[in-house]
Amino acid sequence: MKEKVFNWIQQGCDFNEGLTLLSAIGKNKQIARAMAGHEKRYAGKLFYELCKAAGYTMVEYQKIKDTLQDIVNKLDNQSGDNPPADDPPADDPPTGSTGDNPDTTGTSAEEPFPADEKKEEVTSEEPAQDTKEQEEPVKVPSAAATVKEQGQEKEGQLPADVEKVIREHADLFKLRAQLHEQMAELPEDNTEENIKKRKNLSDSIALISPRIDLMFAAKEVYYNEGRLPEMSVLFPEPKVEPPAVEELPADPKELKKMKKNLQSANTKDQNMLDFQEEKKASKPNPMPKGPKRIKLEARIKERLDKITLIDSKLLEIAG
């Protein structure tokens, strides 16, 4: 299959021939049908889907981009800068991988494209001339769609719950890849600073990897069995617990001591957010977005709320 796709690229990436090839080698036949008649909109998407269906790894895909940059530029001019908001859903991970969820430890040089990863798409959508076309999402045949009489297709739209799962999986996958990239860029020296940064990144990766697996499994169940995801399990409502009421001491000295300790702890956490270490560094090195950053920000807010209560108590005692 790789040879067929490579021959198609060398021959100039004819759009209609590419659709025929994708219908022959792709797992999801509906993608090629949804692209038909929309060359400007899906030229880059077709290139991406064919490379994925052929089983190219990220390294191989990058080599194609490097050696055939003139063809890639041609597709860029046809498709614009940004991918369409509602591309046809990507199929399973490309052949050449195991077909299972991407490695939970993160991306690697040999890892194939994630099914929902759009960052690596060669090209994207050209701004639509028709306002109506811009506003209406591209309808993709659903799993339950049937073919109308005289060969006409009945198109449906992915259920909102499935789209939410796909977006969540893609966003987390991108985040994990970014965290791995940051870790790879760290110097190899095992200085105290590098060890701390490496641990922070590793902890963040470990926190999001299980959820990536969960989203991937839910998506696969829908595509393979047609069962909708259980949103109450995947996106449970946060439990709202009443804040614990802590009795503040009546002694002003104790209150001031508590306030000072809280402020000191907040300073350390803020330094972790800004410099990824407890002490202020010479250059900013912000902690990347992720569960660990969210946790620190929530902890800072909780302490600030407590400091406000202490200030109120001090005013009450003084008055």
Buried (B, 14 or more C-beta within 10 A) or exposed (E): BBEBBBEBBEEEBEBEEBBEBBBEBBBBEBBBBBBEEBBBBBBBBBBBBBBBBBBBBBEBBEEBBEEBEEBBEBBBEBBBEEBBEBBBBBBBBBBBBEEEBBBBEBBEEEBBBBBBBBEBBBBBBBEBEEEEEEEEEBBBBBBEBEEEEEEEBEBBBBBEBBBBBBEBBBBBBBBBBBBBEBBEEBEEEEEEBEEBBBEBBBEBBEBBBEBBBBBBBBBBBBBEEEEEBEEEEBEEEEEEEEEEEEEBEEEEEEBEEBBEEBEEEBBEBBBBBBBBBEEEEEEEBEBBEBBBBEEBBEEBEEBEEBBEBBEEBBEEEEE
